[in-house]
Amino acid sequence: MELKKDAYEAYVKEVTPVNNVWMDVLKAFLTGGLICVFSQGISNWLTGGLGLEKDAASAWVLITLIGLSILATGLGLYPKLVKFGGAGALVPITGFANSVVSPAIEYKAEGHVFGIGCKIFTIAGPVILFGVFTSWVLGVIYWMGSRFFT
């Protein structure tokens, strides 16, 4: 029994990846930072170069980031970026777009209804559900507080 335990522990030690935490943090910081710098560059170009108002430019930046994230996911590039940059590549808007598109691509062979339709929100669904629910609860608390304490 002890021999099996030692062999198992040796196997686990052999297959467990060794991560350099500081290198992972640096990669995440650089990846997320570059996405944000790219986004700011687009925003500056839209407001300065094209003369859009800040709100319109912000909307176009979001649309651009979502579109590029979807395209990169479809081409198989975004998973490589996530593997390199970890949490830095999961900047909220690009990571959310990736989490919606990935299951759709994975399950497209099962058809439009049972594949894409049923599986598209496998990852993003709980985020949407709890985000909407939490917003509702906080809205009720805010409404009650403004009604009774003003």
LINTAPE-V681320 format. One record per residue. N is the residue number from 1. PHI is phi in whole degrees, -180 to 180 (999 if undefined). BURIAL is b if it has 24 or more other C-alpha atoms within 12 Angstrom, else e. Layout:
# LINTAPE-V681320
n=<N/N>
phi=<PHI/PHI>
burial=<BURIAL/BURIAL>
This chain:
# LINTAPE-V681320
n=<1/2/3/4/5/6/7/8/9/10/11/12/13/14/15/16/17/18/19/20/21/22/23/24/25/26/27/28/29/30/31/32/33/34/35/36/37/38/39/40/41/42/43/44/45/46/47/48/49/50/51/52/53/54/55/56/57/58/59/60/61/62/63/64/65/66/67/68/69/70/71/72/73/74/75/76/77/78/79/80/81/82/83/84/85/86/87/88/89/90/91/92/93/94/95/96/97/98/99/100/101/102/103/104/105/106/107/108/109/110/111/112/113/114/115/116/117/118/119/120/121/122/123/124/125/126/127/128/129/130/131/132/133/134/135/136/137/138/139/140/141/142/143/144/145/146/147/148/149/150>
phi=<999/-65/-65/-65/-64/-65/-65/-66/-63/-66/-64/-62/-64/-71/-93/-75/-69/-99/-109/-93/-58/-66/-69/-63/-64/-63/-63/-64/-62/-66/-64/-64/-64/-67/-62/-68/-65/-59/-62/-66/-62/-63/-62/-62/-65/-68/-80/-83/-77/-101/76/-74/-71/-59/-65/-66/-63/-62/-64/-67/-63/-62/-62/-64/-63/-64/-61/-65/-65/-64/-62/-65/-67/-62/-85/80/-88/-65/-59/-68/-64/-66/-63/-77/-93/55/-63/-65/-83/-98/-51/-42/-74/-74/-66/-67/-62/-63/-71/-83/-76/-56/-65/-63/-68/-64/-104/-64/-67/-84/107/-71/-84/-80/-93/-66/-60/-84/-104/-62/-105/-58/-90/-80/-55/-61/-64/-64/-57/-73/-65/-67/-63/-64/-61/-65/-61/-66/-64/-65/-62/-63/-63/-65/-65/-73/-78/-97/-114/-117>
burial=<e/e/e/e/e/e/e/e/e/e/e/e/e/e/e/e/e/e/e/e/e/e/e/e/e/e/e/b/e/e/b/b/e/e/b/b/e/e/b/e/e/b/b/e/e/e/e/e/e/e/e/e/e/e/e/e/b/e/e/b/b/b/e/b/b/b/e/b/b/b/e/b/b/b/e/e/e/b/b/e/b/b/e/e/b/b/b/b/b/b/b/e/b/b/b/b/b/b/b/b/b/b/b/b/b/b/e/e/e/e/e/e/e/e/e/e/e/e/b/b/b/b/e/b/e/e/e/e/e/e/e/e/e/e/e/e/e/e/e/e/e/e/e/e/e/e/e/e/e/e>
